[in-house]
């Protein structure tokens, strides 16, 4: 059935004609050919006249023009009776057919302008011709785009990629991410896209689109790198097909035709992104270059510069920057040989600020002076490469002079028990008072007292010998306990299974509440933390290639390493994808990861 577009009022006013415009099909598909017809009754054709001209817009391509005289059916004319007060008779008309090719873009688009030279004057027949361009049923119903904020960067420099989804008229749903890997050459911070919002496309009410920053990345090496295509599966409506049926009812044959459209499983992928990564310049590189690339702030300060032996001195260091997401290297610290120290406290956090992921690291170093005196602590510096300025930058803090006075407790005692040393000492030093003489005579013990000595009795020695095994057993247990508590790696190993059960309990709780994000977070963190606790290695912040190398060094089989890598990747992209797995699939994933962790018990 042909579709009318407009009444050519401009021409009707000039020549008292009743022309109309129509397309030659019900559906104009993107990238396909179609016809735009200008219909003018023969008896109302203006004279003298030239051939009508079409000036196209918005990507429509003019292919050619044909004209022919046709008999027009009343139904076509009846659509305009209320306006022109015409009759319902058939009439003969001149039909000018403009052959066009539709653009790839979809939606309500303006074809262009039709002009016609009549009696030597150029008249505008139609200034705007709206046509609804739709996606072909044979084309994808989902378009996936992936774009990078930068295509040329330095090694270690941060950039982000934006994921875009566009659904067309024949999209039916069932959207599920099958692969959202960013490759092995980047350190990645993924954004949460579980609540990605789709909005109608302007000018195409049956199309929807959504766009969001998917991930922030930093390359781990220089060269020509690639972000592989993202893959999604979905369901779309297929092309209409005519189904013919012959039926026999009451001895009579009936023939019928119906149009059916079936649902089809389809897949959509994003294009590959090519990234050019430049190596850092050698010129101007500081001697103690930290390896960070971005814009950083650095500060270091002591909580005090005057203290006593036995008191603690705290060095606080803060580093903040927009380089590699979740990773900040430590500064080179001065020689603290005049101080005793305990392992420093490290706290790393990251957050999205504007278009970047900002990582912060706070370090606290606790120092205990060994003796009194004045100590010079040299300056502490931190360097990075700033890609926006294309140069290295160095921040320096210090030096400091630390004055240490004699304290009430020895440095050795304080270091072994800083908590006790911070309060009142358990043993107070007593001054020796003069007793008025240099020697005090020892009086001879009387015989009565000698006869009462317990060590001279047989029961005493029996009890003493019987207590020796108990003493050695208790001493062995205490020594073993102290050694055990002092071995951080051993403590982590012993707590590994307990902490893993807690993570899996959180995963089951999230599964019952249908919280996909929390479920996959618990699953991923549980596997990574379990590996870290078993091996005393920090796998958080490592790239997957680094994790593979460390696991290979531990003698884990290639099959198990591949399984661990696959599960971490699956948890990552399902966790941050705009869709999630079903409850049945999540339950099966939990069982599979539990089974995988059981096989890692041999690392203990």
C-alpha positions as CSV (number, residue, x, y, z in Angstrom):
1,X,0.0,0.0,0.0
2,X,1.4,3.4,-0.9
3,X,1.7,6.1,1.7
4,X,0.8,9.7,1.1
5,X,3.2,12.3,2.4
6,X,1.8,15.8,1.8
7,X,-0.3,18.1,-0.3
8,X,1.6,20.3,-2.7
9,X,-0.3,23.5,-1.6
10,X,2.2,25.8,-3.3
11,X,1.6,24.3,-6.8
12,X,-2.1,24.0,-6.2
13,X,-2.4,27.7,-5.5
14,X,-0.6,28.5,-8.8
15,X,-2.2,26.1,-11.3
16,X,-5.3,25.1,-9.4
17,X,-4.1,21.5,-9.5
18,X,-4.4,18.8,-6.9
19,X,-1.0,17.1,-6.9
20,X,0.3,14.8,-4.1
21,X,3.5,13.0,-3.0
22,X,3.7,9.4,-2.0
23,X,6.4,6.7,-1.6
24,X,6.1,3.4,-3.5
25,X,6.3,1.1,-0.4
26,X,5.1,0.9,3.1
27,X,8.7,0.6,4.6
28,X,11.7,2.6,3.5
29,X,14.8,0.7,4.7
30,X,18.2,2.2,5.4
31,X,20.6,1.9,2.6
32,X,18.0,0.5,0.2
33,X,16.4,2.0,-2.9
34,X,12.8,3.3,-3.0
35,X,10.6,5.6,-5.1
36,X,9.1,9.0,-4.4
37,X,6.2,9.8,-6.6
38,X,4.7,13.2,-7.6
39,X,1.2,12.6,-8.8
40,X,-0.6,15.4,-10.9
41,X,-3.9,14.9,-12.6
42,X,-3.6,15.1,-16.4
43,X,-6.3,17.8,-16.9
44,X,-4.6,19.9,-14.3
45,X,-1.0,19.8,-15.6
46,X,0.4,23.3,-15.9
47,X,1.7,24.5,-19.2
48,X,4.3,25.5,-20.3
49,X,6.4,23.5,-17.9
50,X,9.8,21.9,-17.4
51,X,10.7,18.6,-15.6
52,X,10.4,18.7,-11.8
53,X,13.7,18.8,-9.9
54,X,14.6,17.2,-6.6
55,X,17.4,18.6,-4.3
56,X,18.2,15.9,-1.7
57,X,19.4,16.3,1.9
58,X,20.5,14.2,4.9
59,X,22.3,11.5,2.9
60,X,19.5,10.6,0.4
61,X,21.0,9.9,-3.0
62,X,19.1,10.8,-6.3
63,X,19.4,8.0,-8.8
64,X,17.0,9.0,-11.6
65,X,13.6,10.3,-12.7
66,X,10.9,8.5,-14.7
67,X,7.4,9.7,-15.7
68,X,4.3,7.8,-16.9
69,X,0.6,8.3,-17.2
70,X,-1.5,6.1,-14.9
71,X,-5.1,5.6,-13.9
72,X,-5.5,6.4,-10.2
73,X,-8.0,4.5,-8.1
74,X,-10.7,6.4,-6.2
75,X,-9.3,5.3,-2.9
76,X,-6.3,7.4,-3.4
77,X,-8.4,10.5,-4.3
78,X,-10.9,9.9,-1.5
79,X,-8.1,10.6,1.1
80,X,-8.3,14.2,0.1
81,X,-12.0,14.7,-0.6
82,X,-12.6,16.6,2.6
83,X,-10.0,19.2,1.6
84,X,-10.6,19.6,-2.2
85,X,-14.3,18.6,-2.4
86,X,-13.5,16.4,-5.3
87,X,-15.5,13.4,-6.5
88,X,-14.9,9.7,-6.1
89,X,-14.2,8.9,-9.7
90,X,-11.0,7.4,-11.2
91,X,-8.8,9.8,-13.0
92,X,-5.8,9.8,-15.2
93,X,-2.6,11.4,-13.7
94,X,1.0,12.0,-14.7
95,X,3.3,10.3,-12.2
96,X,6.8,11.5,-11.8
97,X,8.9,8.8,-10.0
98,X,12.1,10.0,-8.3
99,X,14.3,7.0,-7.7
100,X,16.3,7.4,-4.5
101,X,18.6,5.5,-2.2
102,X,18.0,5.9,1.6
103,X,20.9,6.8,3.9
104,X,22.3,4.4,6.5
105,X,20.9,6.6,9.3
106,X,17.4,5.8,10.5
107,X,14.5,7.9,11.9
108,X,12.3,10.6,10.6
109,X,14.4,12.4,7.9
110,X,13.9,15.1,5.4
111,X,14.4,13.9,1.8
112,X,14.8,17.4,0.4
113,X,13.1,20.0,-1.8
114,X,11.1,19.6,-5.1
115,X,11.0,22.6,-7.5
116,X,9.3,23.0,-10.8
117,X,9.8,25.6,-13.5
118,X,6.3,26.7,-14.8
119,X,5.8,29.4,-17.4
120,X,9.4,30.5,-17.0
121,X,9.2,30.8,-13.2
122,X,10.8,28.4,-10.7
123,X,8.2,27.3,-8.1
124,X,8.7,25.4,-4.9
125,X,6.4,22.3,-5.0
126,X,7.6,20.9,-1.6
127,X,10.1,22.6,0.7
128,X,10.3,19.6,3.1
129,X,9.6,15.9,2.4
130,X,9.6,13.8,5.7
131,X,10.2,10.1,5.3
132,X,10.6,7.5,8.1
133,X,13.7,5.4,7.4
134,X,13.9,2.1,9.2
135,X,16.4,-0.6,9.6
136,X,16.2,-3.7,7.4
137,X,15.0,-6.9,9.1
138,X,18.1,-8.5,7.6
139,X,20.4,-6.1,9.4
140,X,21.4,-6.2,13.0
141,X,18.8,-5.0,15.5
142,X,21.6,-4.0,17.9
143,X,24.6,-1.7,17.2
144,X,27.5,-1.7,19.6
145,X,30.0,1.1,19.6
146,X,33.2,1.3,21.6
147,X,35.3,4.5,21.5
148,X,38.5,5.6,23.2
149,X,39.1,9.0,24.7
150,X,42.6,8.9,23.3
151,X,44.2,6.9,20.5
152,X,47.8,8.0,21.1
153,X,49.1,7.9,24.6
154,X,52.2,7.2,26.7
155,X,53.0,4.0,28.5
156,X,51.2,4.0,31.8
157,X,48.9,7.0,30.9
158,X,45.3,6.7,31.8
159,X,42.4,6.9,29.2
160,X,38.8,5.7,29.1
161,X,36.5,3.8,26.7
162,X,32.9,4.6,26.2
163,X,30.4,1.8,25.4
164,X,27.3,2.6,23.3
165,X,24.3,0.4,22.6
166,X,21.6,1.3,20.0
167,X,18.5,-0.9,19.6
168,X,16.3,-0.7,16.4
169,X,12.7,-1.4,15.7
170,X,13.1,-5.2,15.3
171,X,15.0,-5.7,18.6
172,X,13.1,-8.0,20.9
173,X,15.4,-8.3,24.0
174,X,17.4,-11.1,25.6
175,X,20.5,-8.9,25.7
176,X,23.5,-10.6,27.3
177,X,27.2,-9.9,27.2
178,X,29.3,-12.8,26.1
179,X,32.7,-11.2,26.0
180,X,33.8,-7.8,27.4
181,X,37.5,-8.4,27.7
182,X,39.9,-5.4,27.3
183,X,42.9,-7.7,26.6
184,X,46.0,-8.4,28.6
185,X,48.0,-5.3,27.9
186,X,46.1,-2.9,30.2
187,X,45.5,-2.4,33.9
188,X,41.7,-1.7,34.0
189,X,39.2,-0.1,36.3
190,X,35.7,-1.1,35.2
191,X,32.6,1.1,35.8
192,X,29.3,-0.3,37.0
193,X,27.0,-0.5,34.0
194,X,24.3,-2.7,35.7
195,X,21.9,0.2,35.8
196,X,22.7,1.5,32.2
197,X,19.7,3.5,31.1
198,X,18.2,3.3,27.7
199,X,16.5,6.4,26.2
200,X,14.4,6.9,23.0
201,X,16.3,8.1,20.0
202,X,15.2,11.6,18.8
203,X,13.2,11.3,15.6
204,X,12.9,7.5,15.9
205,X,10.5,6.6,18.7
206,X,10.9,2.8,18.2
207,X,14.7,3.0,18.7
208,X,16.5,3.2,22.0
209,X,20.1,4.1,22.9
210,X,22.4,4.1,25.9
211,X,25.9,5.2,26.4
212,X,28.3,5.2,29.4
213,X,32.0,5.2,30.3
214,X,32.8,1.5,30.6
215,X,36.4,1.4,31.8
216,X,39.5,3.4,32.5
217,X,42.7,1.7,31.3
218,X,46.5,2.2,31.4
219,X,48.8,0.3,29.0
220,X,51.5,-1.8,30.5
221,X,53.8,-1.6,27.5
222,X,54.5,0.5,24.5
223,X,53.7,-0.3,20.8
224,X,50.6,-0.8,18.8
225,X,48.0,-2.3,21.1
226,X,44.4,-3.4,20.5
227,X,41.2,-3.5,22.6
228,X,39.4,-6.6,21.3
229,X,35.7,-6.3,20.2
230,X,33.0,-6.6,22.8
231,X,30.4,-9.3,22.0
232,X,26.7,-9.4,22.8
233,X,23.9,-11.9,22.0
234,X,20.2,-10.9,21.7
235,X,16.9,-11.7,20.0
236,X,15.5,-9.9,17.0
237,X,12.4,-10.1,14.8
238,X,13.1,-11.7,11.4
239,X,12.0,-10.6,8.0
240,X,8.3,-11.1,7.2
241,X,7.5,-14.2,5.3
242,X,4.3,-15.1,3.4
243,X,2.8,-18.4,4.5
244,X,0.2,-19.9,2.2
245,X,-2.3,-22.5,3.4
246,X,-5.0,-24.6,1.6
247,X,-7.9,-25.7,3.8
248,X,-10.9,-27.9,3.0
249,X,-14.0,-26.9,4.9
250,X,-17.4,-28.4,4.2
251,X,-16.2,-29.8,0.8
252,X,-14.9,-26.4,-0.3
253,X,-11.3,-25.4,-0.8
254,X,-10.0,-22.3,0.8
255,X,-6.7,-20.6,0.1
256,X,-5.2,-18.2,2.6
257,X,-2.0,-16.1,2.9
258,X,-0.6,-14.9,6.2
259,X,2.5,-13.0,7.0
260,X,4.7,-14.3,9.8
261,X,7.8,-13.0,11.5
262,X,9.9,-15.4,13.6
263,X,12.3,-14.5,16.4
264,X,16.0,-15.0,15.6
265,X,19.1,-15.3,17.8
266,X,21.7,-12.8,16.8
267,X,25.1,-11.5,17.9
268,X,26.5,-8.0,17.8
269,X,30.1,-6.9,18.2
270,X,31.9,-3.6,18.6
271,X,34.8,-2.6,16.3
272,X,38.4,-3.2,17.4
273,X,40.1,-0.2,18.9
274,X,43.7,0.4,17.9
275,X,45.9,2.3,20.5
276,X,49.3,3.7,19.8
277,X,51.4,3.6,23.0
278,X,54.6,5.7,23.1
279,X,57.5,4.9,25.4
280,X,58.5,7.4,28.0
281,X,61.3,9.7,27.0
282,X,64.8,9.0,28.3
283,X,65.7,12.7,28.4
284,X,65.2,14.3,31.8
285,X,64.2,11.1,33.6
286,X,65.0,11.4,37.3
287,X,67.4,8.9,39.0
288,X,64.7,7.5,41.3
289,X,61.8,7.7,38.8
290,X,58.7,6.1,40.4
291,X,57.2,4.8,37.2
292,X,53.9,6.7,37.5
293,X,52.5,8.6,34.5
294,X,49.9,11.3,35.1
295,X,49.3,14.3,37.3
296,X,50.3,13.6,40.9
297,X,50.5,15.3,44.3
298,X,53.0,14.2,47.0
299,X,53.5,15.1,50.6
300,X,55.4,13.7,53.6
301,X,55.5,14.9,57.2
302,X,56.5,13.8,60.7
303,X,54.0,14.1,63.5
304,X,56.7,15.7,65.7
305,X,60.4,16.5,65.7
306,X,61.1,16.3,69.5
307,X,60.6,13.1,71.5
308,X,62.2,10.8,74.1
309,X,63.7,7.4,73.7
310,X,60.9,4.9,74.0
311,X,58.3,7.1,72.2
312,X,57.2,6.5,68.6
313,X,57.8,8.9,65.7
314,X,55.3,8.7,62.8
315,X,56.1,9.5,59.2
316,X,52.9,10.1,57.1
317,X,53.2,10.0,53.3
318,X,50.3,10.8,51.0
319,X,50.4,10.3,47.2
320,X,47.5,11.1,44.9
321,X,47.2,11.0,41.1
322,X,45.3,10.1,37.9
323,X,47.7,7.5,36.5
324,X,47.4,3.8,36.5
325,X,44.1,3.0,38.2
326,X,44.5,1.4,41.6
327,X,48.3,1.4,41.5
328,X,50.8,3.7,43.1
329,X,54.5,2.9,43.7
330,X,56.3,3.7,47.0
331,X,58.8,6.5,47.3
332,X,62.4,5.7,48.2
333,X,62.8,6.3,51.9
334,X,66.0,7.6,53.7
335,X,68.2,5.4,55.8
336,X,66.5,5.0,59.2
337,X,69.4,3.0,60.8
338,X,69.2,5.1,63.9
339,X,65.7,4.0,64.4
340,X,63.9,0.8,64.9
341,X,60.8,0.4,62.7
342,X,57.8,-1.9,62.3
343,X,56.2,-2.8,58.9
344,X,54.5,0.4,57.5
345,X,50.7,0.7,57.2
346,X,49.5,1.1,53.6
347,X,46.0,2.2,52.5
348,X,45.1,2.5,48.8
349,X,41.8,3.8,47.5
350,X,40.4,5.0,44.2
351,X,37.4,7.0,43.0
352,X,36.0,8.4,39.8
353,X,36.5,12.1,39.6
354,X,35.3,13.8,36.4
355,X,36.6,11.8,33.5
356,X,39.4,10.0,35.4
357,X,40.0,7.5,38.1
358,X,42.0,9.1,40.9
359,X,44.1,6.8,43.1
360,X,45.2,7.7,46.6
361,X,47.8,6.0,48.8
362,X,48.5,6.8,52.4
363,X,51.6,5.3,54.1
364,X,52.4,5.5,57.8
365,X,56.0,4.6,59.0
366,X,56.5,4.1,62.7
367,X,60.0,4.8,64.0
368,X,61.5,4.2,67.5
369,X,64.8,6.0,68.2
370,X,67.5,3.7,69.5
371,X,69.3,6.4,71.5
372,X,69.2,10.1,72.4
373,X,70.8,12.7,70.2
374,X,70.1,14.9,67.2
375,X,69.3,13.1,63.9
376,X,69.2,14.6,60.4
377,X,66.7,13.0,58.1
378,X,67.3,13.9,54.4
379,X,64.6,15.1,52.1
380,X,62.1,12.6,50.5
381,X,61.3,13.0,46.8
382,X,58.8,11.5,44.4
383,X,58.8,11.8,40.6
384,X,56.4,11.1,37.8
385,X,55.9,11.8,34.1
386,X,53.2,14.3,33.3
387,X,51.8,13.5,29.8
388,X,49.9,16.8,29.4
389,X,53.2,18.7,29.9
390,X,55.3,16.0,28.2
391,X,57.9,16.3,31.0
392,X,59.0,14.7,34.2
393,X,58.1,16.3,37.5
394,X,59.6,15.9,41.0
395,X,58.2,16.8,44.4
396,X,60.5,17.1,47.4
397,X,59.7,17.4,51.1
398,X,62.2,17.9,54.0
399,X,64.9,17.7,55.3
400,X,64.0,17.3,59.0
401,X,66.0,17.5,62.3
402,X,64.8,15.0,65.0
403,X,65.8,15.8,68.6
404,X,65.7,12.7,70.9
405,X,66.0,13.0,74.6
406,X,66.7,10.3,77.2
407,X,63.6,8.4,78.1
408,X,62.3,6.5,81.1
409,X,62.5,3.1,79.4
410,X,65.1,1.5,77.2
411,X,64.6,1.5,73.4
412,X,64.9,-2.3,73.3
413,X,62.0,-2.7,75.7
414,X,59.9,-0.2,73.9
415,X,60.5,-1.8,70.5
416,X,59.5,-5.2,71.8
417,X,56.4,-3.9,73.5
418,X,55.5,-0.4,72.2
419,X,52.0,-0.5,73.7
420,X,53.3,-1.0,77.2
421,X,56.1,1.5,76.7
422,X,53.7,4.2,75.8
423,X,52.1,4.1,79.3
424,X,53.7,3.9,82.7
425,X,56.7,1.5,82.7
426,X,56.0,-1.8,84.5
427,X,59.3,-1.6,86.5
428,X,60.3,1.7,88.0
429,X,64.1,2.4,88.3
430,X,65.0,2.9,92.0
431,X,67.9,5.0,93.2
432,X,70.3,3.3,95.5
433,X,70.3,5.0,98.9
434,X,73.3,5.1,101.2
435,X,72.9,3.0,104.3
436,X,75.7,4.7,106.3
437,X,78.2,1.9,105.7
438,X,79.9,0.1,102.9
439,X,79.4,-3.5,104.1
440,X,76.5,-5.2,105.8
441,X,77.6,-8.4,107.6
442,X,75.7,-11.6,106.8
443,X,74.7,-13.3,110.0
444,X,75.0,-17.1,110.3
445,X,71.8,-19.0,109.8
446,X,70.9,-21.1,112.9
447,X,70.7,-24.9,112.8
448,X,66.9,-24.8,113.2
449,X,66.5,-23.0,110.0
450,X,68.8,-25.3,108.1
451,X,66.9,-28.3,109.2
452,X,63.7,-26.8,107.7
453,X,65.1,-26.3,104.1
454,X,62.7,-28.0,101.6
455,X,65.4,-28.9,99.1
456,X,66.8,-31.3,101.6
457,X,63.7,-33.5,101.6
458,X,62.9,-36.4,99.2
459,X,59.3,-35.2,98.4
460,X,60.7,-31.9,97.1
461,X,62.9,-33.6,94.5
462,X,60.2,-36.0,93.5
463,X,57.9,-33.1,92.8
464,X,60.7,-31.2,91.1
465,X,61.5,-34.0,88.7
466,X,57.8,-34.6,88.0
467,X,57.3,-30.9,87.0
468,X,60.2,-30.8,84.5
469,X,58.3,-32.5,81.6
470,X,55.3,-30.2,82.2
471,X,57.7,-27.2,82.1
472,X,59.2,-28.2,78.8
473,X,55.8,-29.0,77.3
474,X,54.5,-25.5,78.3
475,X,57.6,-23.8,77.0
476,X,57.4,-25.6,73.7
477,X,53.8,-24.7,73.2
478,X,54.4,-21.0,74.1
479,X,57.5,-20.8,71.8
480,X,55.6,-22.5,69.0
481,X,52.6,-20.1,69.5
482,X,54.9,-17.0,69.4
483,X,56.6,-18.3,66.3
484,X,53.3,-19.0,64.7
485,X,51.8,-15.6,65.5
486,X,55.0,-13.9,64.3
487,X,54.8,-15.6,60.9
488,X,52.4,-13.5,59.0
489,X,52.4,-15.9,56.0
490,X,51.4,-18.8,58.2
491,X,48.7,-16.8,59.9
492,X,47.2,-15.9,56.5
493,X,47.3,-19.5,55.3
494,X,45.5,-20.7,58.4
495,X,42.8,-18.1,58.0
496,X,42.4,-18.6,54.2
497,X,39.6,-21.2,54.4
498,X,37.7,-19.2,57.0
499,X,37.8,-16.0,55.0
500,X,36.8,-17.9,51.8
501,X,33.7,-19.3,53.5
502,X,32.8,-15.8,54.6
503,X,33.0,-14.6,50.9
504,X,31.0,-17.5,49.7
505,X,28.4,-16.8,52.4
506,X,28.1,-13.2,51.1
507,X,27.7,-14.6,47.6
508,X,24.9,-16.9,48.6
509,X,23.2,-14.1,50.5
510,X,23.4,-11.8,47.4
511,X,22.1,-14.7,45.2
512,X,19.0,-15.1,47.4
513,X,18.4,-11.3,47.3
514,X,18.9,-11.3,43.5
515,X,21.8,-8.8,43.8
516,X,23.9,-9.6,40.8
517,X,26.5,-6.9,41.4
518,X,27.2,-8.0,45.0
519,X,27.2,-11.7,44.0
520,X,29.9,-11.3,41.4
521,X,31.9,-8.9,43.6
522,X,31.9,-11.5,46.4
523,X,32.9,-14.3,44.0
524,X,35.7,-12.4,42.4
525,X,37.1,-11.0,45.7
526,X,36.8,-14.4,47.3
527,X,38.9,-16.1,44.6
528,X,41.6,-13.4,44.5
529,X,41.8,-13.1,48.4
530,X,42.0,-16.9,48.7
531,X,45.0,-17.0,46.3
532,X,46.6,-14.1,48.1
533,X,46.2,-15.7,51.6
534,X,47.4,-19.2,50.4
535,X,50.6,-17.8,48.8
536,X,51.2,-14.7,50.8
537,X,51.3,-12.7,47.6
538,X,49.2,-9.6,46.8
539,X,47.2,-10.5,43.7
540,X,45.0,-7.5,43.9
541,X,46.3,-4.8,41.5
542,X,48.1,-7.3,39.4
543,X,47.3,-7.7,35.7
544,X,46.2,-11.1,34.6
545,X,49.6,-11.8,32.8
546,X,51.4,-11.0,36.1
547,X,49.1,-13.3,38.0
548,X,49.8,-16.1,35.5
549,X,53.5,-15.6,36.0
550,X,53.3,-15.7,39.8
551,X,51.1,-18.8,39.7
552,X,53.5,-20.6,37.3
553,X,56.3,-19.9,39.7
554,X,54.3,-21.6,42.5
555,X,54.1,-24.8,40.3
556,X,50.4,-24.6,39.6
557,X,49.3,-26.5,36.5
558,X,48.6,-24.7,33.3
559,X,45.0,-26.1,33.3
560,X,44.3,-24.6,36.7
561,X,45.9,-21.3,35.9
562,X,43.7,-21.1,32.7
563,X,40.6,-21.9,34.8
564,X,41.5,-19.2,37.3
565,X,42.1,-16.6,34.6
566,X,38.8,-17.5,32.8
567,X,36.8,-17.2,36.0
568,X,38.3,-13.9,36.9
569,X,37.5,-12.5,33.4
570,X,34.0,-13.9,33.5
571,X,33.3,-12.4,36.9
572,X,34.7,-9.0,35.8
573,X,32.7,-8.5,32.6
574,X,29.5,-10.0,34.0
575,X,29.8,-7.9,37.1
576,X,30.2,-4.6,35.1
577,X,28.0,-5.5,32.0
578,X,24.7,-3.8,31.5
579,X,23.0,-7.2,31.8
580,X,23.6,-10.1,34.2
581,X,23.3,-13.9,34.3
582,X,20.2,-15.7,35.5
583,X,19.8,-17.1,39.0
584,X,20.4,-20.6,37.8
585,X,23.6,-19.6,36.0
586,X,24.8,-17.7,39.1
587,X,24.2,-20.7,41.3
588,X,26.2,-22.9,38.9
589,X,29.0,-20.4,38.8
590,X,29.2,-20.5,42.6
591,X,29.5,-24.3,42.6
592,X,32.2,-24.2,40.0
593,X,34.3,-21.6,41.8
594,X,34.0,-23.5,45.1
595,X,35.2,-26.6,43.3
596,X,38.1,-24.7,41.8
597,X,39.1,-23.4,45.3
598,X,39.1,-26.9,46.7
599,X,41.7,-27.9,44.2
600,X,44.0,-25.1,45.4
601,X,44.2,-26.4,49.0
602,X,47.5,-28.1,48.1
603,X,49.1,-24.6,48.2
604,X,48.9,-24.8,52.0
